[in-house]
Amino acid sequence: MAGIMRFKPLFDRVLVQRVVAETTSKGGIMLPEKSVGKMLQATVVAVGDGALDKKGRSIPVSVAVGDSVLLPEYGGTKIEVNNEEFHIFREADLLGKFAPAE
């Protein structure tokens, strides 16, 4: 992930890395890739400075690096760096943020 550390999204965009789906069941059975489905949870890797309002002031992004977020099923822009897959979304496209476990 060293190459991606120098990447900073513009404005209200958020760079995320999807959570990897489990490929084995709790009983140890290997699950086929198609049965696992697309993971909609991701970890925020980088955030932009925020969108600009009509007066040119920056509106800060409401997520931070390390936050766990819920993604829409479709959308975003996929990029690949050092054989790792990342996605860029506008902050408004993110569906929610998971609260940290207590």
N, C-alpha and C positions, 0 to 999 in steps of 0.2 A: 504494500500500500504506500510505499515511499514516493512513487511517481505521482500519485493522486494528491498527496499532501500539498503540492504547490498549486493545485487547481482551486480557484475561488469562483463560485457562480456569481453572475451579475444580478443586480437588483433583488427581486424577491424569489429568486430560484434557489432550490435546495438540492444538494447532491446526496443520494442515499445508496446504500448497499442492501439488497434484499436479504432477509434471513433465509438460510439454507433449509430446505424441507428435509425432514427425517426420511431416510430411505430404508429403515428397518422398523418393524413393529416392536412393541414392548416385550413381546415374546421372542424376539430375535429373528422373525421372518423377514426376508428381503422383500420390499415393496417395489412393484414396477413403477417406472418413472411417470407413466400416464395416470396411475391411480393416486399419486401424491398431490397433483394439482399445482396451481401457481400460488406461491406464498405472497400474501398481501401485506406482510409486516416487513419493515426495513429499519435500519439504523442510519441516522443522519451523520454524514461524513464531513460535509462542509455547507455553509450557508452564505448567501449574499448579504449585502449591507441593508437591503430593504427596498421596497418600492418608493416612488416619489409621489407626493400628493400634488394637487393643482398649483400650490405655491412653491413647489420645488423642495419641500422638506422631506427628509427620509422617514418612512414609516418602518420601524424595525421589524424583523422577522420574529415570529412567535415560537420558533423551535431553535434548539441549539445543538451543537455537535454532541453526539452521544445519545440524543433522544431516540426513543423507539416510536415509530409512526405507522399509521395505517394508510396504505396506498389504494388508489382506485384500481379496478381490475384492468383497465386499459389506460394508455396514455404515457406520458413521460418520454424522454429521449434516452436511449440506451447508448452508453459509451463503454469501451473496453480499454483498460490500462494494465499492462503487465499480466495479461490473461485473467484479469479480474473484471467482473461485470458491475457497472454502476448505472444509475438512472438519475436524470435531472427532471425535477418537477417544479412547477410554480407553487409557491406556498399555498395559494388558494385551492390548488388541486388536491392537496393532502386532506384526507378524511378525518384524521384525528391524531392525538398524541396519547400514548399509553403512560399512565402514572407509574412512577417507580415502585417496585415491590417493597413492602414494609416488613 
